[in-house]
Amino acid sequence: MGVEIANETTEDIDIETMRRLAAHVMTEMKVHPDAELAILFVDEDAMEKLHVEWMDEPGPTDVLSFPMDELRPGDDDKPSDPGLLGDVVICPTVAARQAITAKHSTDTEIRWLLSHGILHLLGFDHAVPAEERIMFALQRQLVDTFSEADR
């Protein structure tokens, strides 16, 4: 799986852990091994510009996802089609504030946001309560199984 990561911030991001997490999520979701994903860490100014341009909402947000080829999860018999999964953009300083509120580390929050962003690229959403329950349970499962395997 091709996972490209760029950190355009001054924040210390464990790029290799993020790469392994992204690969784990994609493997668990049966994404084709030739699929490609880009992850970008940006500051609040850059995130605010993207948030306004693409979501028409003010201020920076924590994570944005930009799907490309509209890939969907595969199954045990057949992975997804190969292609460009898309881009996930994360703002570490917003994640840090959320981590304080959630009473966990910034790294944990960024892991949640990365898995969340990838699930959005795969067509998951949380606009209604039933979808939210499914997406957030899957997100938790993916991060937990990664954390267990990565020890």
Rosetta blueprint (number, residue, H / E / L):
1 M L
2 G E
3 V E
4 E E
5 I E
6 A E
7 N E
8 E L
9 T L
10 T L
11 E L
12 D L
13 I L
14 D L
15 I H
16 E H
17 T H
18 M H
19 R H
20 R H
21 L H
22 A H
23 A H
24 H H
25 V H
26 M H
27 T H
28 E H
29 M L
30 K L
31 V L
32 H L
33 P L
34 D L
35 A L
36 E E
37 L E
38 A E
39 I E
40 L E
41 F E
42 V L
43 D L
44 E H
45 D H
46 A H
47 M H
48 E H
49 K H
50 L H
51 H H
52 V H
53 E H
54 W H
55 M H
56 D L
57 E L
58 P L
59 G L
60 P L
61 T L
62 D L
63 V E
64 L E
65 S E
66 F E
67 P E
68 M L
69 D L
70 E L
71 L L
72 R L
73 P L
74 G L
75 D L
76 D L
77 D L
78 K L
79 P L
80 S L
81 D L
82 P L
83 G L
84 L E
85 L E
86 G E
87 D E
88 V E
89 V E
90 I E
91 C L
92 P H
93 T H
94 V H
95 A H
96 A H
97 R H
98 Q H
99 A H
100 I H
101 T H
102 A H
103 K L
104 H L
105 S L
106 T H
107 D H
108 T H
109 E H
110 I H
111 R H
112 W H
113 L H
114 L H
115 S H
116 H H
117 G H
118 I H
119 L H
120 H H
121 L H
122 L L
123 G L
124 F L
125 D L
126 H L
127 A L
128 V L
129 P H
130 A H
131 E H
132 E H
133 R H
134 I H
135 M H
136 F H
137 A H
138 L H
139 Q H
140 R H
141 Q H
142 L H
143 V H
144 D H
145 T H
146 F H
147 S H
148 E H
149 A H
150 D L
151 R L
